[in-house]
């Protein structure tokens, strides 16, 4: 019998109909899954001793999307049927020899040097690959080159979106912080008490960092700059709620008065109660695009060049941040969102 740990990103993996002994199972409702995956990520990187590679990066991004962890024993004669299941579950596996492997059993991460077998293939849902290729072609038309090794983003079969009401509440908090930052820049700071009176929901929904910013009598310069940029994240989430008809190509900053009108012209409680999200395919198209243009902006900065095609790096960053939070990749609170490229 062979002990296999399978890490599946499909939120509804098919039944394990092959003969096996289930030794354990976790999903995203288990508080131990996150720390376990964090430890696994450290193992992939050799405890920080290994440099990043395309394959190790893809494995780390896979771990960000894991929805189920199975520990099972099966007879090696059943590895063929297990491979078919692992493909359907979009799983990578960990074996007792310390290797991390693709569904076909090829090594993705060797325990000794962290390297991959040349024939190893990271598993991705077919639709995610199609979306990546379409986005890459679209960006090529704009004169934007992105790395071929950049993996697809999360697919619909892996997706666990934030609840619409949570997204609307987040919009209120973002607006309150951006508005206060803007008022400080204009040297007409809006007191916290005024914001609380007009948008009490925003204070209730604010993250710890946002609450500290709103409570501070004289926030630091960087905090003011950071929160002023949140108008771009706000536009992204208002678009996700269908309250902005378009999310323009990220070359120019948003229309702040228009965003303010959307928020202030609606009753906050009604905004939350009536919130609905755009179709998942539209949200993922936007995420795939912003992930790739973020890579292009980052690469340009490393090369000490201007961003290609007039991209605005600040707009790109805020959109990426908001959309990663929306799709829960990884599933963390607002202050802890990451935007790896």
C-alpha positions as CSV (number, residue, x, y, z in Angstrom):
1,X,0.0,0.0,0.0
2,X,1.2,3.5,-0.9
3,X,0.5,6.5,1.2
4,X,-0.5,9.5,-0.9
5,X,-1.3,13.1,0.1
6,X,-3.4,14.8,-2.6
7,X,-3.8,18.6,-2.7
8,X,-6.9,19.4,-4.8
9,X,-7.9,22.8,-6.1
10,X,-11.3,21.7,-7.5
11,X,-13.8,22.8,-4.9
12,X,-16.0,19.7,-5.8
13,X,-13.5,16.9,-6.4
14,X,-15.0,13.7,-7.9
15,X,-15.7,10.8,-5.5
16,X,-12.8,8.5,-4.7
17,X,-14.3,5.4,-6.3
18,X,-11.1,3.5,-6.5
19,X,-10.2,1.0,-3.7
20,X,-8.4,2.9,-1.0
21,X,-8.1,3.6,2.8
22,X,-8.9,7.2,3.7
23,X,-6.5,8.3,6.4
24,X,-7.5,11.9,6.6
25,X,-9.3,14.7,4.8
26,X,-9.4,18.5,5.2
27,X,-11.2,21.3,3.4
28,X,-11.3,25.1,3.7
29,X,-13.6,24.8,6.8
30,X,-10.7,23.2,8.7
31,X,-8.6,25.8,10.5
32,X,-5.6,23.5,10.3
33,X,-5.5,23.5,6.5
34,X,-4.0,27.0,6.1
35,X,-1.1,26.4,8.5
36,X,-0.5,23.0,6.9
37,X,-0.3,24.5,3.4
38,X,2.0,27.2,4.7
39,X,4.4,24.5,6.0
40,X,4.2,22.7,2.7
41,X,5.1,25.9,0.9
42,X,8.1,26.2,3.1
43,X,9.1,22.6,2.3
44,X,8.8,23.4,-1.5
45,X,11.2,26.3,-1.1
46,X,13.6,24.3,1.1
47,X,12.9,26.4,4.1
48,X,13.9,29.5,2.2
49,X,17.2,28.1,0.9
50,X,16.0,27.6,-2.7
51,X,15.7,30.3,-5.4
52,X,12.4,30.7,-7.1
53,X,11.9,28.8,-10.3
54,X,8.9,28.7,-12.7
55,X,7.8,25.2,-11.5
56,X,8.2,26.0,-7.8
57,X,6.3,29.3,-8.3
58,X,3.5,27.3,-10.0
59,X,3.5,24.8,-7.1
60,X,3.2,27.6,-4.6
61,X,0.3,29.2,-6.5
62,X,-1.4,25.8,-6.6
63,X,-1.1,25.6,-2.8
64,X,-2.8,29.0,-2.6
65,X,-5.8,27.5,-4.4
66,X,-6.1,24.2,-2.5
67,X,-9.6,23.5,-1.4
68,X,-9.2,19.8,-0.3
69,X,-6.4,17.7,1.2
70,X,-6.8,13.9,1.1
71,X,-4.5,11.5,2.8
72,X,-5.1,7.9,1.5
73,X,-3.5,4.6,1.1
74,X,-4.0,2.6,-2.1
75,X,-2.4,-0.4,-3.9
76,X,0.1,0.6,-6.5
77,X,-1.9,-1.4,-9.0
78,X,-4.6,1.4,-8.7
79,X,-2.2,4.2,-9.7
80,X,-3.7,4.4,-13.2
81,X,-7.3,5.1,-11.9
82,X,-5.8,7.4,-9.3
83,X,-4.1,9.5,-12.0
84,X,-7.4,10.0,-13.7
85,X,-9.0,11.1,-10.4
86,X,-6.1,13.5,-9.7
87,X,-6.5,15.1,-13.1
88,X,-10.2,15.6,-12.5
89,X,-9.6,16.9,-8.9
90,X,-6.8,19.1,-10.2
91,X,-4.4,17.7,-7.6
92,X,-0.7,17.5,-7.0
93,X,0.5,14.8,-4.7
94,X,3.1,14.2,-2.0
95,X,4.7,10.8,-1.6
96,X,6.6,9.1,1.3
97,X,9.9,9.5,-0.7
98,X,9.5,13.3,-0.2
99,X,8.7,14.1,-3.8
100,X,5.9,16.4,-4.9
101,X,4.4,15.0,-8.1
102,X,2.0,15.9,-10.9
103,X,-1.1,13.7,-11.4
104,X,0.9,11.4,-13.8
105,X,3.5,10.8,-11.1
106,X,6.3,13.0,-12.6
107,X,8.4,14.9,-10.1
108,X,7.6,18.6,-9.6
109,X,9.8,19.1,-6.6
110,X,12.6,16.8,-5.7
111,X,13.4,16.7,-2.0
112,X,17.1,16.9,-2.5
113,X,17.5,19.8,-4.9
114,X,14.0,21.1,-5.4
115,X,14.2,20.5,-9.1
116,X,11.5,19.1,-11.4
117,X,11.5,16.3,-14.0
118,X,11.6,17.9,-17.5
119,X,8.4,16.0,-18.4
120,X,6.4,17.1,-15.3
121,X,3.3,19.1,-16.0
122,X,1.5,21.3,-13.5
123,X,-2.3,20.5,-13.5
124,X,-4.7,23.3,-14.5
125,X,-8.3,23.1,-15.5
126,X,-8.6,23.2,-19.3
127,X,-10.8,26.4,-19.2
128,X,-8.1,28.2,-17.2
129,X,-5.5,27.4,-19.9
130,X,-7.9,28.7,-22.6
131,X,-8.4,31.9,-20.6
132,X,-4.6,32.4,-20.2
133,X,-4.0,31.9,-23.9
134,X,-6.8,34.3,-24.9
135,X,-5.5,37.0,-22.5
136,X,-1.9,36.5,-23.7
137,X,-3.1,37.0,-27.3
138,X,-5.1,40.1,-26.3
139,X,-2.1,41.7,-24.6
140,X,0.1,40.9,-27.5
141,X,-2.2,43.0,-29.6
142,X,-1.5,45.9,-27.1
143,X,2.2,45.3,-27.5
144,X,2.5,43.8,-24.1
145,X,4.8,40.7,-23.6
146,X,4.2,38.4,-20.7
147,X,6.2,35.4,-19.6
148,X,5.0,32.1,-21.1
149,X,5.7,30.4,-17.7
150,X,3.1,32.6,-15.9
151,X,0.4,30.1,-14.8
152,X,-3.3,30.5,-15.4
153,X,-5.4,32.0,-12.7
154,X,-8.0,30.2,-10.7
155,X,-10.8,28.7,-12.7
156,X,-14.6,28.5,-12.1
157,X,-14.3,24.9,-10.8
158,X,-11.9,26.1,-8.1
159,X,-13.6,29.4,-7.3
160,X,-15.0,30.4,-3.9
161,X,-16.0,34.1,-4.3
162,X,-16.7,36.5,-1.5
163,X,-20.4,36.9,-0.8
164,X,-21.9,39.9,-2.6
165,X,-22.9,41.7,0.6
166,X,-19.3,41.3,1.9
167,X,-18.0,42.9,-1.3
168,X,-20.4,45.8,-1.0
169,X,-19.4,46.3,2.7
170,X,-15.7,46.3,1.6
171,X,-16.6,49.1,-0.9
172,X,-17.9,51.3,1.9
173,X,-14.7,50.8,3.9
174,X,-12.5,51.5,0.9
175,X,-14.5,54.7,0.1
176,X,-14.3,56.0,3.7
177,X,-10.5,55.5,3.8
178,X,-9.9,56.9,0.3
179,X,-12.1,59.9,1.1
180,X,-10.3,60.7,4.3
181,X,-6.9,60.3,2.6
182,X,-8.0,62.7,-0.2
183,X,-9.2,65.2,2.3
184,X,-5.9,65.1,4.2
185,X,-4.0,65.6,0.9
186,X,-6.2,68.7,0.2
187,X,-5.5,70.0,3.8
188,X,-9.1,69.8,4.7
189,X,-9.1,66.6,6.7
190,X,-12.5,65.0,7.3
191,X,-12.8,64.0,11.0
192,X,-13.5,60.3,11.7
193,X,-16.7,61.3,13.5
194,X,-18.1,62.9,10.3
195,X,-17.4,59.7,8.4
196,X,-18.9,57.5,11.1
197,X,-22.1,59.7,11.1
198,X,-22.5,59.5,7.3
199,X,-21.2,55.9,6.8
200,X,-21.4,53.9,10.0
201,X,-21.2,50.7,8.1
202,X,-17.8,51.6,6.7
203,X,-16.4,51.8,10.2
204,X,-17.9,48.5,11.1
205,X,-16.4,46.8,8.1
206,X,-13.0,48.5,8.2
207,X,-10.0,46.2,8.5
208,X,-7.6,46.7,11.4
209,X,-5.2,48.8,9.3
210,X,-8.1,50.8,7.9
211,X,-9.5,51.4,11.4
212,X,-6.0,52.6,12.6
213,X,-5.9,55.0,9.7
214,X,-9.3,56.4,10.3
215,X,-8.6,56.7,14.1
216,X,-5.3,58.4,13.7
217,X,-5.4,62.2,14.3
218,X,-2.4,62.7,12.0
219,X,-1.7,59.6,9.8
220,X,1.7,59.1,8.3
221,X,2.4,60.3,4.8
222,X,2.8,56.8,3.4
223,X,-0.5,55.7,5.0
224,X,-2.3,58.6,3.4
225,X,-0.8,57.8,-0.1
226,X,-1.7,54.1,0.3
227,X,-5.3,54.8,1.2
228,X,-5.7,57.5,-1.5
229,X,-4.9,54.8,-4.0
230,X,-7.8,52.6,-2.7
231,X,-10.1,54.5,-5.1
232,X,-8.8,52.1,-7.8
233,X,-9.6,49.0,-5.7
234,X,-13.0,50.6,-5.0
235,X,-13.7,51.0,-8.8
236,X,-12.7,47.4,-9.3
237,X,-15.2,46.1,-6.7
238,X,-17.9,48.4,-7.8
239,X,-17.5,47.0,-11.3
240,X,-17.6,43.5,-9.9
241,X,-20.9,44.4,-8.3
242,X,-22.2,45.6,-11.7
243,X,-22.3,49.3,-10.5
244,X,-19.7,50.3,-13.0
245,X,-20.4,49.3,-16.6
246,X,-16.8,49.0,-17.7
247,X,-13.4,48.3,-16.2
248,X,-11.1,50.2,-18.6
249,X,-7.7,49.0,-19.6
250,X,-5.5,50.1,-16.7
251,X,-3.7,53.0,-18.3
252,X,-5.5,55.9,-16.5
253,X,-6.8,56.5,-13.0
254,X,-10.4,56.3,-12.1
255,X,-13.1,59.0,-12.1
256,X,-13.3,59.7,-8.4
257,X,-16.4,61.9,-8.4
258,X,-18.3,59.2,-10.3
259,X,-17.3,56.6,-7.7
260,X,-18.3,58.9,-4.9
261,X,-21.7,59.4,-6.5
262,X,-22.3,55.7,-6.8
263,X,-21.6,55.2,-3.1
264,X,-23.2,58.4,-1.7
265,X,-26.4,58.2,-3.8
266,X,-27.3,54.8,-2.3
267,X,-28.5,53.8,1.1
268,X,-25.6,51.8,2.6
269,X,-27.8,49.1,4.1
270,X,-29.7,48.7,0.8
271,X,-26.4,48.6,-1.1
272,X,-25.3,45.7,1.0
273,X,-28.7,43.9,0.9
274,X,-29.2,44.1,-2.8
275,X,-25.6,43.4,-3.9
276,X,-25.0,40.9,-6.7
277,X,-21.9,39.9,-8.5
278,X,-21.1,39.7,-12.2
279,X,-20.8,36.3,-13.8
280,X,-17.7,34.4,-12.6
281,X,-16.3,34.2,-16.1
282,X,-16.2,38.0,-16.3
283,X,-14.5,38.3,-13.0
284,X,-11.9,35.7,-13.9
285,X,-11.2,37.4,-17.3
286,X,-10.4,40.6,-15.4
287,X,-8.2,38.8,-12.9
288,X,-6.3,36.9,-15.6
289,X,-5.6,40.2,-17.5
290,X,-4.5,42.2,-14.4
291,X,-2.3,39.3,-13.2
292,X,-0.4,39.4,-16.5
293,X,-0.2,43.1,-16.9
294,X,1.1,43.3,-13.3
295,X,3.9,40.9,-14.3
296,X,4.6,43.2,-17.3
297,X,4.7,46.3,-15.0
298,X,7.0,44.5,-12.5
299,X,9.3,43.3,-15.3
300,X,9.6,46.8,-16.7
301,X,10.5,48.2,-13.3
302,X,13.2,45.5,-12.9
303,X,14.5,46.4,-16.4
304,X,14.4,50.1,-15.4
305,X,12.0,50.8,-18.3
306,X,8.6,52.5,-18.5
307,X,5.6,50.2,-18.2
308,X,4.5,49.0,-21.6
309,X,1.5,50.3,-23.5
310,X,1.0,53.2,-21.0
311,X,0.0,50.9,-18.1
312,X,-0.3,52.6,-14.8
313,X,1.4,50.5,-12.2
314,X,-0.6,51.9,-9.3
315,X,-3.9,51.2,-11.0
316,X,-2.7,47.7,-11.9
317,X,-1.6,46.9,-8.3
318,X,-4.9,48.0,-6.7
319,X,-7.0,46.0,-9.2
320,X,-4.9,43.0,-8.7
321,X,-5.2,43.4,-4.9
322,X,-9.0,43.8,-5.0
323,X,-9.6,40.8,-7.4
324,X,-7.3,38.5,-5.4
325,X,-9.3,39.3,-2.3
326,X,-12.5,38.7,-4.2
327,X,-11.6,35.3,-5.4
328,X,-9.9,34.3,-2.1
329,X,-6.5,33.4,-3.6
330,X,-5.3,32.8,-1.0
331,X,-8.2,33.0,1.4
332,X,-7.0,35.8,3.8
333,X,-8.4,39.0,5.2
334,X,-8.1,42.3,3.4
335,X,-4.9,43.5,5.1
336,X,-3.1,40.2,4.3
337,X,-3.8,40.0,0.5
338,X,-0.8,39.2,-1.7
339,X,-0.3,40.1,-5.3
340,X,2.5,37.8,-6.5
341,X,3.7,38.1,-10.1
